[in-house]
């Protein structure tokens, strides 16, 4: 009977943790460029002599959905949406870098481009803009400005754009995307931007709610299994004791 208890309790834990993943997705349904987390489970054997017939469920929630979110026009000069499977590059602690689909860039007090507080990287490193009268971001990521007192546009830098499949990426502690192999992605000149647009979250509220309800039913079934196991164990004990 204890083998069934392992299965029931492990399944219930997996359902609860799965609900947390989908709840987090729902909470970020309106977050610009957010990539939904995917929860995957696999069977895991219990280590130790005599436990060969006992298995537990192991939840993995380090995969992301590669679906494209809804792209909306904003008309803002510093907003960009990334087409296809491309990503913008931002700086993390030290000389590290991570990737994001959020294109809502802002300038800090030093003229440095940032996305959600993270420094935006260009092909020449962190991008810092001088005073300008007008700015233009091209579809290839080229950033051009018109300096005060001039009539022509001058190229300042080019956004470091990379490309990767969703299966190659996971999220770090800050929720930014990083390669699974721990390396860095190479600059990809084929990535195309849509200036003046932003991509929303790729979370489907309907799909997340359906998944949550399914997990609720799974949890209830696991609890019924646990109760049945308890009843079967009591019946077995009575048989053994002869009462």
Secondary structure, DSSP 4 states (H G I P E B T S, - for coil): -HHHHHHHHHHHHHHHHHHHHHHHHHHTTTSTT---EEEEEEEEEPPSTT-TT-EEEEEEEEEE--PPPPEEE---TTBEEE-TTEEEEEE-STT-EEEES--B-EE-TTSBEEETTEEBEETTEE-B----SEEEE-TTSEEEEE-TT--S-EEEEEB-EEE--GGGEEE-TTS-EEETTS--PPB-TT--EEETEEE-----HHHHHHHHHHHHHHHHHHHHHHHHHHHHHHHHHHHHHT-
